């Protein structure tokens, strides 16, 4: 195995070596004898095996045993500083060009035995079910397409209207009156013909309407409107099928997204069962009594739709690749418009008697 040093900058100062891979932080390594700096110099831009590195170091006057060099390489891998030579390629020039930025992003998380190409290929193999291609959903579709998700099933029942253009970027004036999901399917095909996409023009009226759509799906994303319990239907379908769910939306003053990791996190039904009763003489009860009286006018504008799309797609990416743990599993992440969109995580209330969660 030939390893190569990732993109980084270092500088020796006295007995320390300063290392920079991200402008927000400097890593300081003790290097009183200059061996770490010598190892970096031996690796930079020049792939090598452990034996070859040992020879290069010896040529520079640094005598180390092969086990010592191997331990040093392992330590650099722990710090995320090296990868195997050639692991940054998908093996196809056109694919490497198409996924140039995606490969660069995952380079930060690549390790020996988990190359950056493996992360990208995981996305390319994935099947994502997108529920709703309206405000937030249309932006989710665009983000997933940019990531190169291999397969998408898009579900919606609405047609394109003039009022959609304040926040939905998949559609054109000529599409007014046409099925949204058909237009979204056409957009994906035109954007990247490598993506397999299926449009389902369907009204969802319960979890059973999703049963035939979840087979082979890796993540469910989006959000359904039109019924106050639509989020519970999505949750039930996802948990029963053991498929992660990521949902985003907006109230008057907050962007909210959450995810459910079946079998590992509480679900939406858990939290829903803990809500105040409408007849309670409390502030919570007042909210529940008054919820239906608040205007349901859609306040979502273009910047907020883009925010929702990116947050949901990024959480879905965590599930698809495991590059880091899901951040919203079993919790609402709320971004308050009045506080500069500062995120606050609010965990779901776990319910041991939840009728949806597996036991």
Buried (B, 14 or more C-beta within 10 A) or exposed (E): EEBBBBEBEBEBEEEBBBBEBEEEEEBEBEBEEBBBBBBBBBBEEBBBBBEBBBEBBEEEEBEBEEEBBBEBBEBBBEBBBBBBBEBBBBEEEEBBEBBEEBBEBBBEBBBBEBBBBBBBBBBBEBBBBBBBBBBBBBBBBBBBBBBBBBBBBBBBBBBBEEEBBEBBBBBEEEBEEBBBBBBBBBBBEEBBEEBEBBBBBBEBEBBEBBEEBBEEBBBBBBBBBEEEEBBBBBBBBBBBBEBBBBBBBBEEEBBBBBBBBBEEBBBBBBBBEEEBEBEBEEEEBEBBBEEEEEEEEBBBEBEBBBBBBBBBBBBBBBBBBEBEEBBBBBBBBBBBBEEEBEBEEEBBBBBEEBEBBEE
